[in-house]
Amino acid sequence: MRIMQITPEAGYKLDITFDDGQRGLFDVAPYLECDAFRPLKDVAEFKRIRNGGYYVEWACGADLSADTLASHLLQLV
């Protein structure tokens, strides 16, 4: 599964579209207390996400795989 588009949204959520047409929101907030993700509390840093296709990553070293994102995807209303 490949990430086609990812957009950071308010409340530490990511709007994600996968190559199979699946689309939804992923909530990063629960991860923010982990050391690797703590720098993302700075909203400007959170917005500097990079799409690696099969993962997303930030300059601070935090990353999430496409599988993790897809397995915890919240449906858009």
OpenMM code with the backbone's topology and positions (N, CA, C; nanometers):
from openmm import Vec3, app, unit

residues = "MET ARG ILE MET GLN ILE THR PRO GLU ALA GLY TYR LYS LEU ASP ILE THR PHE ASP ASP GLY GLN ARG GLY LEU PHE ASP VAL ALA PRO TYR LEU GLU CYS ASP ALA PHE ARG PRO LEU LYS ASP VAL ALA GLU PHE LYS ARG ILE ARG ASN GLY GLY TYR TYR VAL GLU TRP ALA CYS GLY ALA ASP LEU SER ALA ASP THR LEU ALA SER HIS LEU LEU GLN LEU VAL".split()
positions = [
    Vec3(0.0849, -0.1176, 0.0000),
    Vec3(0.0000, 0.0000, 0.0000),
    Vec3(0.0895, 0.1241, 0.0000),
    Vec3(0.0622, 0.2130, -0.0907),
    Vec3(0.1433, 0.3345, -0.1067),
    Vec3(0.0610, 0.4579, -0.0694),
    Vec3(0.1259, 0.5511, -0.0025),
    Vec3(0.0634, 0.6773, 0.0354),
    Vec3(0.0725, 0.7714, -0.0841),
    Vec3(-0.0424, 0.8114, -0.1361),
    Vec3(-0.0439, 0.8997, -0.2521),
    Vec3(-0.0402, 1.0468, -0.2108),
    Vec3(-0.1115, 1.0789, -0.1037),
    Vec3(-0.1166, 1.2185, -0.0592),
    Vec3(-0.1312, 1.2209, 0.0916),
    Vec3(-0.0645, 1.3169, 0.1532),
    Vec3(-0.0772, 1.3352, 0.2972),
    Vec3(-0.0758, 1.4841, 0.3276),
    Vec3(-0.1702, 1.5258, 0.4100),
    Vec3(-0.1830, 1.6670, 0.4446),
    Vec3(-0.1984, 1.6804, 0.5953),
    Vec3(-0.1100, 1.7567, 0.6599),
    Vec3(-0.1266, 1.7801, 0.8037),
    Vec3(-0.2477, 1.8689, 0.8300),
    Vec3(-0.3256, 1.8318, 0.9308),
    Vec3(-0.4474, 1.9048, 0.9657),
    Vec3(-0.4404, 1.9493, 1.1116),
    Vec3(-0.5346, 2.0331, 1.1518),
    Vec3(-0.5412, 2.0811, 1.2900),
    Vec3(-0.5593, 1.9630, 1.3851),
    Vec3(-0.5123, 1.9809, 1.5072),
    Vec3(-0.5289, 1.8782, 1.6100),
    Vec3(-0.4367, 1.7590, 1.5925),
    Vec3(-0.3251, 1.7792, 1.5233),
    Vec3(-0.2255, 1.6733, 1.5006),
    Vec3(-0.2830, 1.5539, 1.4252),
    Vec3(-0.3640, 1.5833, 1.3268),
    Vec3(-0.4205, 1.4776, 1.2428),
    Vec3(-0.3594, 1.4866, 1.1027),
    Vec3(-0.3521, 1.3725, 1.0374),
    Vec3(-0.3028, 1.3642, 0.9004),
    Vec3(-0.4159, 1.3165, 0.8115),
    Vec3(-0.4422, 1.3890, 0.7048),
    Vec3(-0.5398, 1.3491, 0.6038),
    Vec3(-0.4617, 1.2686, 0.5001),
    Vec3(-0.4965, 1.1411, 0.4863),
    Vec3(-0.4170, 1.0495, 0.4042),
    Vec3(-0.5023, 0.9864, 0.2948),
    Vec3(-0.4448, 0.9787, 0.1753),
    Vec3(-0.5056, 0.9060, 0.0641),
    Vec3(-0.4047, 0.8001, 0.0186),
    Vec3(-0.4533, 0.6754, 0.0102),
    Vec3(-0.3683, 0.5645, -0.0337),
    Vec3(-0.3973, 0.5303, -0.1797),
    Vec3(-0.3066, 0.4565, -0.2406),
    Vec3(-0.3202, 0.4226, -0.3827),
    Vec3(-0.4384, 0.3314, -0.4129),
    Vec3(-0.4965, 0.2692, -0.3112),
    Vec3(-0.6141, 0.1839, -0.3333),
    Vec3(-0.7448, 0.2627, -0.3201),
    Vec3(-0.7336, 0.3964, -0.3030),
    Vec3(-0.8502, 0.4820, -0.2918),
    Vec3(-0.8966, 0.5064, -0.1490),
    Vec3(-0.8411, 0.4315, -0.0549),
    Vec3(-0.8774, 0.4498, 0.0853),
    Vec3(-0.8316, 0.5885, 0.1320),
    Vec3(-0.9189, 0.6576, 0.2063),
    Vec3(-0.8841, 0.7910, 0.2557),
    Vec3(-0.9402, 0.8080, 0.3959),
    Vec3(-0.8646, 0.8765, 0.4809),
    Vec3(-0.9117, 0.9010, 0.6163),
    Vec3(-0.8132, 0.9858, 0.6935),
    Vec3(-0.8373, 0.9962, 0.8234),
    Vec3(-0.7524, 1.0740, 0.9126),
    Vec3(-0.6764, 0.9817, 1.0062),
    Vec3(-0.5536, 1.0178, 1.0337),
    Vec3(-0.4724, 0.9469, 1.1326),
    Vec3(-0.4388, 1.0469, 1.2422),
    Vec3(-0.4635, 1.0093, 1.3665),
    Vec3(-0.4397, 1.0960, 1.4809),
    Vec3(-0.2998, 1.0716, 1.5377),
    Vec3(-0.2123, 1.1705, 1.5242),
    Vec3(-0.0752, 1.1591, 1.5735),
    Vec3(-0.0672, 1.1951, 1.7226),
    Vec3(-0.1673, 1.2628, 1.7769),
    Vec3(-0.1646, 1.3120, 1.9151),
    Vec3(-0.1235, 1.2063, 2.0178),
    Vec3(-0.1727, 1.0827, 2.0113),
    Vec3(-0.1327, 0.9837, 2.1117),
    Vec3(0.0174, 0.9511, 2.1111),
    Vec3(0.0845, 0.9802, 2.0032),
    Vec3(0.2277, 0.9503, 1.9906),
    Vec3(0.3161, 1.0621, 2.0464),
    Vec3(0.2599, 1.1790, 2.0711),
    Vec3(0.3400, 1.2975, 2.1034),
    Vec3(0.4159, 1.2892, 2.2355),
    Vec3(0.3821, 1.1963, 2.3226),
    Vec3(0.4564, 1.1803, 2.4479),
    Vec3(0.5772, 1.0889, 2.4326),
    Vec3(0.5873, 1.0195, 2.3205),
    Vec3(0.7052, 0.9363, 2.2927),
    Vec3(0.8209, 1.0274, 2.2532),
    Vec3(0.9411, 0.9936, 2.2968),
    Vec3(1.0578, 1.0787, 2.2721),
    Vec3(1.0733, 1.1194, 2.1254),
    Vec3(1.0618, 1.0242, 2.0350),
    Vec3(1.0852, 1.0532, 1.8929),
    Vec3(0.9827, 1.1516, 1.8360),
    Vec3(0.8616, 1.1505, 1.8904),
    Vec3(0.7539, 1.2347, 1.8367),
    Vec3(0.7362, 1.3660, 1.9120),
    Vec3(0.7998, 1.3808, 2.0274),
    Vec3(0.7818, 1.5009, 2.1102),
    Vec3(0.8076, 1.6314, 2.0349),
    Vec3(0.9092, 1.6403, 1.9475),
    Vec3(0.9318, 1.7655, 1.8727),
    Vec3(0.8123, 1.8073, 1.7853),
    Vec3(0.7234, 1.7139, 1.7555),
    Vec3(0.6089, 1.7454, 1.6701),
    Vec3(0.5012, 1.8244, 1.7429),
    Vec3(0.5174, 1.8431, 1.8730),
    Vec3(0.4251, 1.9304, 1.9463),
    Vec3(0.4330, 2.0728, 1.8916),
    Vec3(0.5475, 2.1071, 1.8339),
    Vec3(0.5631, 2.2339, 1.7626),
    Vec3(0.4893, 2.2170, 1.6286),
    Vec3(0.3784, 2.2869, 1.6131),
    Vec3(0.2926, 2.2700, 1.4956),
    Vec3(0.3690, 2.2935, 1.3656),
    Vec3(0.4607, 2.3887, 1.3663),
    Vec3(0.5395, 2.4145, 1.2449),
    Vec3(0.6208, 2.2907, 1.2073),
    Vec3(0.6768, 2.2225, 1.3067),
    Vec3(0.7531, 2.0998, 1.2817),
    Vec3(0.6603, 1.9880, 1.2339),
    Vec3(0.5436, 1.9772, 1.2945),
    Vec3(0.4458, 1.8759, 1.2555),
    Vec3(0.4075, 1.8914, 1.1080),
    Vec3(0.3937, 2.0143, 1.0632),
    Vec3(0.3526, 2.0406, 0.9247),
    Vec3(0.4618, 2.0105, 0.8225),
    Vec3(0.5854, 1.9928, 0.8677),
    Vec3(0.6965, 1.9644, 0.7758),
    Vec3(0.7108, 1.8147, 0.7495),
    Vec3(0.6010, 1.7503, 0.7263),
    Vec3(0.6009, 1.6053, 0.7029),
    Vec3(0.6496, 1.5756, 0.5612),
    Vec3(0.7154, 1.4616, 0.5459),
    Vec3(0.7625, 1.4187, 0.4142),
    Vec3(0.7002, 1.2841, 0.3812),
    Vec3(0.6448, 1.2743, 0.2626),
    Vec3(0.5838, 1.1497, 0.2160),
    Vec3(0.6901, 1.0660, 0.1469),
    Vec3(0.7204, 0.9502, 0.2055),
    Vec3(0.8166, 0.8577, 0.1461),
    Vec3(0.7497, 0.7473, 0.0656),
    Vec3(0.6191, 0.7580, 0.0456),
    Vec3(0.5468, 0.6572, -0.0314),
    Vec3(0.4971, 0.5426, 0.0559),
    Vec3(0.5901, 0.4728, 0.1204),
    Vec3(0.5537, 0.3607, 0.2068),
    Vec3(0.5691, 0.3969, 0.3543),
    Vec3(0.5989, 0.5219, 0.3788),
    Vec3(0.6143, 0.5748, 0.5145),
    Vec3(0.6043, 0.7266, 0.5074),
    Vec3(0.5866, 0.7878, 0.6229),
    Vec3(0.5996, 0.9332, 0.6342),
    Vec3(0.7056, 0.9586, 0.7391),
    Vec3(0.7739, 1.0718, 0.7278),
    Vec3(0.8786, 1.1028, 0.8243),
    Vec3(0.8892, 1.2528, 0.8458),
    Vec3(0.9481, 1.2868, 0.9579),
    Vec3(0.9752, 1.4261, 0.9936),
    Vec3(1.1240, 1.4406, 1.0186),
    Vec3(1.1734, 1.5639, 1.0127),
    Vec3(1.3164, 1.5918, 1.0295),
    Vec3(1.3691, 1.5451, 1.1654),
    Vec3(1.2834, 1.5405, 1.2661),
    Vec3(1.3263, 1.4999, 1.4008),
    Vec3(1.3572, 1.3502, 1.4089),
    Vec3(1.3255, 1.2752, 1.3045),
    Vec3(1.3530, 1.1320, 1.3024),
    Vec3(1.2298, 1.0460, 1.3243),
    Vec3(1.1189, 1.1055, 1.3628),
    Vec3(0.9948, 1.0296, 1.3808),
    Vec3(0.9445, 0.9837, 1.2445),
    Vec3(0.8915, 0.8622, 1.2413),
    Vec3(0.8332, 0.8123, 1.1176),
    Vec3(0.7214, 0.7139, 1.1486),
    Vec3(0.6352, 0.6942, 1.0504),
    Vec3(0.5246, 0.6000, 1.0611),
    Vec3(0.5114, 0.5276, 0.9278),
    Vec3(0.4918, 0.3970, 0.9338),
    Vec3(0.4776, 0.3192, 0.8103),
    Vec3(0.3366, 0.3330, 0.7543),
    Vec3(0.3233, 0.3073, 0.6265),
    Vec3(0.1921, 0.3102, 0.5615),
    Vec3(0.0989, 0.2085, 0.6272),
    Vec3(0.1518, 0.0933, 0.6671),
    Vec3(0.0702, -0.0093, 0.7329),
    Vec3(0.0140, 0.0412, 0.8655),
    Vec3(0.0966, 0.1091, 0.9438),
    Vec3(0.0507, 0.1654, 1.0715),
    Vec3(-0.0568, 0.2698, 1.0464),
    Vec3(-0.0324, 0.3573, 0.9513),
    Vec3(-0.1302, 0.4615, 0.9190),
    Vec3(-0.2628, 0.3995, 0.8756),
    Vec3(-0.2584, 0.3015, 0.7883),
    Vec3(-0.3808, 0.2399, 0.7365),
    Vec3(-0.4562, 0.1643, 0.8453),
    Vec3(-0.3846, 0.1010, 0.9368),
    Vec3(-0.4524, 0.0197, 1.0384),
    Vec3(-0.5219, 0.1033, 1.1452),
    Vec3(-0.4875, 0.2316, 1.1559),
    Vec3(-0.5495, 0.3182, 1.2565),
    Vec3(-0.6199, 0.4373, 1.1918),
    Vec3(-0.6623, 0.4212, 1.0694),
    Vec3(-0.7252, 0.5291, 0.9939),
    Vec3(-0.8677, 0.5544, 1.0426),
    Vec3(-0.8981, 0.6810, 1.0681),
    Vec3(-1.0330, 0.7226, 1.1058),
    Vec3(-1.1044, 0.7648, 0.9781),
    Vec3(-1.2241, 0.7185, 0.9596),
    Vec3(-1.3000, 0.7539, 0.8393),
    Vec3(-1.3395, 0.9002, 0.8429),
    Vec3(-1.3341, 0.9648, 0.7289),
    Vec3(-1.3786, 1.1033, 0.7167),
    Vec3(-1.5302, 1.1074, 0.7165),
    Vec3(-1.5851, 1.2101, 0.7784),
    Vec3(-1.7316, 1.2233, 0.7803),
    Vec3(-1.7787, 1.3127, 0.6692),
] * unit.nanometer
topology = app.Topology()
chain = topology.addChain("A")
for resn in residues:
    res = topology.addResidue(resn, chain)
    for name in ("N", "CA", "C"):
        topology.addAtom(name, app.Element.getBySymbol(name[0]), res)
